[in-house]
Amino acid sequence: MPDTPARPAAPDSARRPASGSLRRALADVRSSRAPGLAPYVPERPFPWNGPGLPLAGAAFRPRAASGPGDRDVLDLDRLLRLSLAAPAGTSGRLRPTPSAGALHPVRAHLLIGAGCSLPPGRYAYDPRAHRAHPRGPAPADAPPGALVVLTAAASRTVAHYGHRAWPLLLLDTGHAAASLALAGPPAVEARVSLDADGDLLSAAAGLPRFLDRQAGRTGAETELPLAAVRLAAPGGHMDAGGPLGAWAALPCAGVPAPQPGAGTSPTRRLLAAQNLLHHISGAPEPPGGTWHPAPRPGPVTDEAIEARRSAAPEDLHRPPGSDVLARLLTTARTARPDGPAWTAATGGAAPALYAKAPGGRGLDVLASGDARPTLARWAAHQEWIAASGAVLLAHGCPDDASPGLVRGSHLAAGYAAGAVQAHATALGLRSRPIGSWQQADLGAALGGAPGRDWIVHGLAVGAPPPPPAAGSVRRPPTPPAPPTPTTPATATTAPVTPTVPPGEEERP
C-alpha cells in the first residue's frame, strides 16, 4: 500500500490562497530584521549505517554495448561526481556553488531502476565518501533510469540564518536540481519536478512523512522532500501520475541511525521553518507533480560543470559584454519558463537595469542609473555587489503568493541560477550566487505597485581579465562599455537606496 493516505481532491496548490502564517513569514524574511544569535550547529555524520557501495570502480562501470539495452546504462559515478560529490581536496564544503552560506543542507535519495550502473533499489547518497548506501529493493514496476529525490535538512541553516533560512533552503535545493539535470549525459533525458507533493516524495524515498516523524522523534534529523529529478533514456514512457507512484507504493525503508542531538526537541525557529516548508510542499492536485525537460545550454561541457565555483568578490569586477549578458538572461528565462522573471544590473559609463528584448537577441533598458549600490544593501549589506560587473536578478513572488507559487518561485530561481552559472563558466566568466535579500521590492522601486515584484535570488557575474599582449607591461584593464540596448526605451529612475540599519554581512 502507498505510504501516503488517499486525499480528497483539492484546488491546485499554485492557486491556493496564502495562509496568514505564510504571509507573515514572507514579510519577516523580507524585512530588515537581522537574525538573532544562536549556538553553532556542527555538521552531523552521514545518517545511514553501513559502508555503502562505491560508485567508482570496475564493479559498477557501464558494460560494453552488446545489445540495445546495454548502451543505455546510466553511469551514476559520473553523474554524481559532476553534480553533488564533494570537490576533492576541500574541507567543510560539499558543493562548489553554495547559495545558503556553504552549509549545504540538501541530501539526495537515489531510486534506481533498470539501465543504471547500480543494481535497482533505493539508496542514500553520501557526497563526502561518494558512495551509495542501500535502503531497500526497487518495486517490480520501477521505471527505468534514475529518480533522485532531493530533501533539505534545515537545522544548520536555521541556526545560522534564523528566520531568513527557509528561502535559502529552497534556493539551494534548486541549485542541486540544476546540477543533477546538467550532469546527465547527452543520451539521457533529464526532467525536473519542483511541485510534486511532499508526502508523496517522502513515500517514494522511503522516508517517514513529516508529521509522523515529528510525532515519533526517531533520533535522526528531519528531512523535508522538496524536488525530484528523473534521468532516463529519451522517449521513455511516463504515466499520468509521474514516476513516483511505483516507489511510493513500497513500505517505508530503514530509518537512519540516531545522531547526537538530532532527537531532541527542535528549537522554536527550527520547528517554524520545518512547518512552513512542509506546508508549502503540499501539492494535492496533481500529487505527482509536473515534469519539465531540462536541456543543457549548448556551450556547457562536463569540464565546465566540474570547473564551476563561487568566485571571490574581487574576481567579479569586469562587466560582461552585452551579447554575453543577453545569452545568460536567455538561459535564465528558458531554464524554467514557469519561474520568476530575470533582469540584469550593470555599472560603467552608462549604468542601467536591463531585460532581455522580447523575440530578439538584444537588451531593453528598464531603468537608467546604477542599481548595484542599492542591491548591495538589499542583499544583507554585501557591499562587494556594488562593484560587480553585472548582477542578474530573479524577481516576482508577490506578498500574497500562494504556497505553490512561493515554493516554485524559489526552487525555480535556484534552478535557473544554477543553469546560468554553468553557462557562464563555459563562456569563461566568473560568478557568485546571492541568496539573501531584504526590502528588495524591485517593482516598487521602478514605479510599480508595492509588494508585487520582489527579488528572490541573484547571481553576480564578472568577465575575466584580458590576457596581456606579448612583450607588453601589464596594466590594470579598462572596464568595457556597458551593454548597449538594441531597442531604446524610456528609462526610469534607478532604485533608490533604502534607509535600513547596517547589519552583519551574510555570505551567500
N, C-alpha and C positions, 0 to 999 in steps of 0.2 A: 504493500500500500504506500502511496505517497506520504512523505514526511509532513507535508503541509495539508491541513484540512481544506475541504472544499469551501469556497466562499461565495456568497450571493453576488450577482452581477452588480457592478458599481460604475459610476462615471469614470471616464478616462482620467488618470492621475494628472495629466497635463492640464486638465480643466478644473480640477477640484479647487475650491477656494482655499486660500491660505488661512491657517488657524491663527488665533491670536498669539500663541507661543512662537510660531514661525515668524510672524511679522515682528515681534519684539526681538527675536534673535537676529534677524536681518538688520534691524535698526541698531542693535547694540554692536554688532560686528563692524558696521559702517560708521560708527561714531568715533570720536576722538578718545574715548576712554581707553587708557592703557591697561594691559593685563597686569594683575597683581602678582606679587612674588609667590613662588610655590617651590616646595622641595624638589631637587633634581631627581628625575626618574631614570635610572640606568637602563641600558638595553638588556632585555631578558634573553636567556638562552633560547635556541630554537626549540619550540614546544613539542616536537614529535619525537618519540623514542626510536631507538634502533640506528644502525649505521647508515641506512639509506643505500640506494643504488647509484653507482657512478654514472653520470651522463656521458662522460668522455671515455674513450677506450674501445678496443676492438669488439668487446662483447655487445656493444649497443650501436655500432656503426651501421648505416644502411647497407643492405646487401647489394651485391652486384645485380643489375637488372637481368633477370632471366625470364620474366613473364610480365604481362600487363600490369599486375598489381605491385610487383617489386619496385618498379621505377617511381612509384608514388610514395615511397617511405619518407615520412617527415622526420628530419634529423633534429631531435629535441636538444641535443648538445649544442648545436649551432644556434638554434632559435633562442634558447635561454641564455646562452653566453653573450649573444648580441643585445639582449633586451634587459634581463633582470639580474644577471650574475654580478656579484661584487667585483669591481675592477681589480685586477691583480696589483699587489703592492700597496693597496690603500688601507688605511686604518680608520675604522669608525664610520665609513661611508659605504652604502650599499650600491647606489646608482650614481652615475656621473652627472645627472641633471636634476638636482633636488628642487622642489617647489615649496617645501614646507620646512625649512631650517635643517636640512640634511638629517632629519630624524627618521625618514623612510618608514612610514607606518604600513605600507602596502605589502600584503602577502599573496602568494599565488597557489591555488589548488588546481592540479592537473587532472583532468578527466580524459583518459586516453582510450581511444577506440582502435580499430584495426588500421594498419598502414603507418604506424609510428615506430620509432626506434626504441621504445619501451613496450613491454607487454601491456595489453589492455588492463585498465584498472584505475582506481583513484590513488593520487599521490599528493603529498605536500612538498613544495619545492623549498629547499634550503639554499638561499643565494650566496651564502658565505662558503659553504662546502661544495656548491654546485652539484648537489645530489637530490634525488627524488625519493621520498620516504613513502613506501606503500601504505595505503589506508583502506584497502578493500578491493574486491573484484569489480569488474565492469558488468553492466547488465547485458543480457544476451542480445538485445536490440540496440546496443550503444552505437551512435552514429560514428562513421569512420573519421579519422583525424583526431585532432586535439582540441579540447574545450578547456579554457582557463578561466576560473572564477577568481576575481580579484576582491580581496577583503581588506579592511582597514582596522588596525589595532590602534586605538586612539590615545592610550594613556600618556605616552611620552610627548606627543604633540600638544595635548591639552595641558600638561604640566608646564610646557614651555610657552605656549601662546594663549592659554586661558580661553576666554570667550571668543577669541579670533581663530580658534583651532579648526572648527568643523568645516569652513570653506576650504582650508588648506588641505584637509584630508581628501576632499572631493577632487581638488586640483591635482594632487599627487597621484590619485587613482587614475585620472585621465591621462597623465603623463605615462604611467605604467602601461595602460592600454595601448597607447600610441607606440611605445617601444616594442611591445609584442607584435602588433599588427605590421609594423615596418620591417621587423626582423624575419617575417615569413619569406621563404624563397619564391622566385617567380612562378614556379609550377604549383604553388599553393595559393588558394584564395582565402583572404582574411576577411572576416566580418565581425563587427563590434556591436554589442548591445549595451547601452547606457541607461536603459529604462526597465529592465527585467525586474520582476518582483523580488524584493529582498528575501522573503521567506522561501520562495522557490529557488533562488540562488543558494541559500543555506542548505536546503534539502539536496540539491544537486551535488554540492560539495561534500555532503555527508556531515555537515555541522549542525549542532542543535540550533533551533530558532532562538532569536534574541530573547524573547520573553521567557522561554524555557530555561535558557542559560542564566538569565537574571534570577530566576526563582531557584535554580539548582545550585548555583555557586560551585562550579566544577573545579575551582582551583587553578584554572588557566585563564589567560586574558581573553576577553570577549573580542571576537572578530565580526565585523559588520560587512556583509557582502554588498558591493556597490556596482560592479560592472562585470562583463564577461567578454572574452574574445574567442572566436572559433577559427581554426585553421584546418582546411581540408582541400582535397582535390577539387578543381573548378568543376562546376556543374553538378556537384553532389546534391542529393535530394535533402530538402529541409521541410519538415511537415509544418502544418499551420501553427502548432504550438512551439515551434523552435526546437533546438537540440537539447533543451534542459530536462524535458519531461521524463525521458527514459532514465536518466541519472537520478532524478528526484524520487522515482518510484522505489529505489533501493532503501533499505533501512539506514539509519544514521551510522556512520563509520566510527571507528575507535576514537575516543576522546584524547586530547593532547595531555601530555604529562603535567602534573601540578607544578606550578612555578612559585618561587618565594615571593610573597606579597601580592600575587595575582588573585588569590582567593579572598582577600579582604574586601570589605565593603568599599565600593568606589567613592571617590570624593563627590561632592555636590556638582562641581564643574564637569567632572568626567561623566557622571551619570546624565547630566543635562545634554552634553554633546552626543552621547550614545543614543539617548532617547530621540533627539532631534534627527540624527542620521537614520535611525530606524523608521521614524515617522515619514521622512521624505523618500525612503526607498521602497515604500509600498506602491505597487502598481497593479491594482486588481483588474485592469482592462487595457490591453491583454496581459496576462501574467507572464507569458513567455517573452515579452519584450519585442522590440523591433530591431532588426539586424541590418546594419548599414555596411556596404562594401567599404574596404579600407585600402585604396590603391596607394602605392608608394610613389612619391614625387619623382619625376624622371631622373634627375641627377643623383639621387640618393643611392649609394652603394653600401655594401657591407662595411667597407673601410670607413665611410662617413658615419655610419651608425656607431661603430666602435670608437671613433675619434671624438664624438660629441662630448662637450664638457660645459659646465657653467664657468664662463670666463671671469677672470678678475676684473673689477670695475675699470682699472686703468687700461685695460686692453679693448675698451669699447668706445673710445672717443671719436674715431673716424666714422663719418656717416656713409652708409652705402649709397650707391648711385640710384637714380630714380627708376631705372629699369629693374634693378635687383629688388628694390623695395616693392615695386608693383608685383613682381613674381612672388615674393614672400606673402604679400597680402592675398594674392590669389590662392596660394596654398592654404593659408589660414581659413579662408572662406569655404573652399571646396573640401577641406578635410572633414568638416562637419557642417553641411549646409543647414542643419537643424539647430545649430548653436548660435552664440551671440555674434553681433556684427564686429568687424575689425577695422581699426583706423591706425594711423602712424603719426607720431610727432617727431619733427626734426628741428635742428637749430641752423647755424650757419648765417650767411648774409641775409637770407630771406626766410626766416623760420616760419613754419606753418604746421597745421594739422591736416593730414591728407587721408583720403579714402580711395579705394580702387574705383576707377572710372567704369561705369556700367557698360558692358559689352565691348570694352576696348582694352588696350594694353597699358594705358597711362594712368595718371593720378588726377583726382579732383581736389581742390582746396576746400576744406570745411571751415577753417579759421586761420587768420594770419596772426603772427606773433609766436613767441617761444613758450610753449606749454610745459616744457621739461622742468623748470623750477617748481611749477605747481604740482606736477606729477611726483616730483621728489618728496614733497611734503605730504601729498596724499598717500604715498606708499611708505608709511611708517617712518617718515623723515630720513629716507635713504638718500642723502644729498648727492651721491655719485651719479644718480639718474639724471641730474641736471646737465651733466657733461657727456651723456651718452650720444652716440652718433644718431640713433633713432630708437624710438620706443614704440613697439606695436602693442595695441590695446584691444582687448576683448571687452565689449560693453553691452549691456542690456539688463535683464533681470530686475524688473520694477519692484517697488516696495511691496505690492500686493501679489507678487508672483505665487502661483500655485506650488504645492510641494514638488510635483513633477518638473515644473519649469526651473525651480531653484536647483534641484539635483542635476537636471540635464544641462543647465547653463554652465555650471561649474565643471562638471565632468567633460562637457564638450570643449570648454575653453582650455582645460588642461590637455585634452587630447590634441586639439589644433595646435597649441603651443609646442607640444612635443614633435608634431609633424613639421612645423616651421623650423624648429631648432635643428632637426636632422637635415632639412633642405638648406638652411643657412650654412651648416657645417660643410655640406657638399659643395657649396659655392665659395668656400674659403673664408667665410665670415665667422666672427666670434659672437656669442650670445649668452644671455643670463636671464632666467625666469624671474618674475616679480610677482609674488603671491599675495602679499598683504596690502590692502587698500582701505583707507578711511576717508570719509567725507568726499569721496570721489564721484560726485554726481556730475558726470560729463554732460549729460543732456541739459541740465540747468545752467551749467557754465557756458554753454553755447546758445543760450536764449530760449531753450525749450521748457516744458513743464517740469517742475522739480519731482524727483522720486521715480522717474520713468526709465532712466538710462544710466545705470551705474557701471563703473569699471569693475570687472570681475577678475581679470588676470592681465599680465603684461609680459613682454619679452623685450629686453634691451638688446640691440644689435649694433655691432661695430665692424667696419671693414678693416682688413689687415693693413699694416703699413706697407707702402710700395717698396720693392727691392731697390737698393742703391744702384745707381748707374756704375758701370765698370770704370774704375780709376777715379771715381769722384769721392769727395768727402761727404759723408752722410750728414745731412742737416735735418732738423725737425720737419716733418712733412706739413704742407699746407692743406688744410681740410678742403675737399672739393665743394663746389657749389651745391646747395640743397636741390632736391628734385624739382624739376620744372613741370607744372601741371600741363597736361595736354588739352584740357578743357577749362578755360578761365571760369572762375566762379566768384560771386560776390563774397568777399571774405568778411567774417565776423570777428569780433574781438576775441583774442585768446583767453582761455580760462584765467580768472583772477585768483591770485594766491590766497588760499583760505587762511583765516586767522584761527590757528589752533595752537595750543600749548606745545612746546617742544617735548619730544618723547625719546625713549631709548630706541636706538636703531634696531630693526629686526632684519636679519639677513634671510633672503628667500632660499 
